[in-house]
Amino acid sequence: ALQPTAEPQPPTVVEYNLGDAFIKQDSYGEDDPLYEMPLRLDGLQGVPAGNESRPLLLILHGDHPGCPPDPERGADLWPCTREREQLNYRGFAYLVEELAAQGFVTVAINANAEFTSGYGDSPPGERLGQIIEMHLGKLVEAAQGGQNQFGVDLYGRIDPHRVAWIAHSRSAELAGRLIRDRRLDDALTAAYTGYGPVAGLLQTAPTLDLADSLPAADLPLALILPACDGRVRDLAGQTLYEALRGDPQRSAPATTLLLEAANHNQFNAIVTPDLAAATVSPHCRLSELLLPREQESFLAAYAADFMASLFATPQESAAAAANLGLDSDAVVPQELFGRQARITVSPQAVNEDLLLRPFSAAELSRNLMGGDVAADNAALTYCPPGTNLHEADAALAPCRRLLANHPGNPAQLLLSWKQPGAALHFSLPPGGLDIRSHAAVQLRAALD
């Protein structure tokens, strides 16, 4: 007789509170009352069933309100009681549960202390870096048999050297800066901290408010840009991807997708939709947006496959990458997980042969392989990065095409023609190019 198949055991999902702690604000002197900032170390954790050692995923929420405002001070209260604080990590409970069900130990931490105005000013990321260190340090301690305040047995169940991050909104920008500046994607740093290196970063609706956020961290990177983003209406987070494209030394692949009818806030289940985009885009009205559960379901499916592409067996990793539209043997899909999405992929620099980027006006006449560029019955114009409707240079007037300005405003090569028969020719260098080892040819174009 056939033995009945055992039902898969659900993960354990628990809220935890590690107690009170202090972070140091070095912008204040040690004698200043604002030098040590109090906070609670709390969050939400999902642990798969079984006793295997699993990869560790960190989820960072955005800069949504935490403690309520203090009308007498003109700033937030800080600290405030747990009952009065908006616990923004709870908005990713659905993601914690799904990723834990897929076999990842997943933790969403309270990052409100990074964003509050109620305890002075601090350089962006200074608080967040310390918050992350304290949470991950205590997780690794518990996994190695030390003190455990997480409410679930973690001994031997976390592999501290298989780590990846998921971050939303302002935290997405700060996460990239922290990984880059603190070299958290480096094995030498991991030997010092006891966890990492960070194997990949998934950024959802990232801001780009800080000039020093570029270049982006050089690790496997995925960006999800909601097409109806009312917080980052120009989708400036795309610039993080464009900066990677311009680095010939990058060692990691990157991908970005524009998710149609998605909204900035609706990745987090406890914050209200932001509808500013609806004022300029009728297709972004509330009635046209994805339902919250639809947007959450998309992120859960995408994140699960992104993590599988990093940590699963080679066969499973390839299948997960294909689900994300990264299979070089397949046509780039127009939909992912049943939703309309536009995808752009940039492989490792060593796996590319570039013909046209374009990153300079020199490419109007000579391509990156050294061959000539010739336009028949057509005009070529180089449009530098950032060209927009308010550019004063009259010579760049042809570049001011609203419908063809890509998010992130990268450099573009504008090809214009007025009659049939126009053509653009790229000559290859003497000896040509042996393309037998290549998997695909990639063309990115915007049609006006």
Summary of the structure (lengths in Angstrom):
residues: 448
radius of gyration: 23.9
end to end distance: 65.5
largest distance: 81.7
contacts: 1386
relative contact order: 0.09
helix: 28%
strand: 24%
